[in-house]
Amino acid sequence: MQKTLIIIGLLILATGLLWPVISKLGLGRLPGDIIVRRENFSFYFPITTMVIVSIVLTVIFRLFGK
């Protein structure tokens, strides 16, 4: 359990450090991502981005899990 939490923490840290590079790739602004903007309200739900990230992570974990 400790090893898993450390790995998750390192992945979150790496994502935070690489966020400028990731945002230049267009993740977060894909077709299918829902953005609602009102006067005093903004709602963002990145459906397509979450699906792509999930597929990539699934492939990575399947490759390194064995």
C-alpha positions in Angstrom: 0.0 0.0 0.0 2.8 2.4 0.8 4.5 1.7 -2.5 1.3 2.5 -4.3 0.8 5.8 -2.5 4.3 6.8 -3.2 3.9 6.0 -6.9 0.6 7.9 -7.2 2.3 10.9 -5.5 5.2 10.8 -7.9 2.8 10.7 -10.8 0.8 13.7 -9.5 4.1 15.6 -9.0 5.3 14.7 -12.5 2.0 15.8 -14.0 2.2 19.1 -12.2 5.8 19.7 -13.4 5.0 18.8 -16.9 1.7 20.7 -17.1 3.1 23.5 -19.3 4.2 20.9 -21.9 1.0 19.0 -21.6 -1.1 22.1 -22.2 0.8 22.9 -25.3 -0.2 19.5 -26.8 -3.8 20.7 -26.7 -5.1 18.5 -23.9 -7.9 20.2 -22.1 -9.1 22.0 -25.2 -10.3 19.0 -27.2 -13.6 18.7 -29.0 -16.0 17.1 -26.6 -14.7 18.9 -23.5 -17.6 20.9 -22.0 -17.0 24.5 -21.1 -19.8 26.7 -19.8 -19.1 30.4 -19.2 -21.5 32.8 -17.6 -21.1 36.3 -16.0 -19.9 35.1 -12.6 -19.6 31.4 -13.2 -17.3 29.1 -15.2 -17.7 25.3 -15.5 -15.2 23.1 -17.2 -15.6 19.3 -17.6 -12.9 17.7 -19.8 -14.7 14.5 -21.0 -12.5 13.8 -24.1 -9.3 14.6 -22.3 -10.2 12.3 -19.4 -10.9 9.4 -21.9 -7.6 9.9 -23.7 -5.6 10.1 -20.4 -7.4 7.0 -19.2 -6.6 5.0 -22.3 -2.9 6.1 -22.2 -2.6 5.2 -18.5 -4.3 1.8 -19.1 -1.8 0.9 -21.8 1.1 2.0 -19.7 0.0 0.1 -16.6 -0.7 -3.0 -18.7 2.7 -2.9 -20.3 4.6 -2.4 -17.0 2.3 -4.4 -14.8 3.6 -7.8 -16.1 
